[in-house]
Every structure is written in C-alpha cells, then in structure tokens.
C-alpha cells in the first residue's frame, strides 16, 4: 500500500458515511481525500492526491 504513504500520520478531520456514491470518504488535513467503496464484492479505494 505504498501509494497511500502520503496519508500515513495525517490528521483525520472528517468522515462522510455514506458519501454521495454510497461509500465512505475520509477527509484529512492538507486537503487530502480517501474514497472507499465496495465494487463487485471487493474493496475499492483511491486517494486524492496520491
């Protein structure tokens, strides 16, 4: 999970559960977001910026 190293240690400011797409959005300090949802029975997660 090296692509998420930028989020490690960041302060979590808010959790949107459920978000507008039915998943969970984690909002971190420094305007970073992680979007998590179930897609085809598997966990799908991506972060902005990576």
Buried (B, 14 or more C-beta within 10 A) or exposed (E): EEEEEBBEEEEEEEEEEEBEEEBBBBEBEEEBBBBBBEEEEEEEBEBEEE
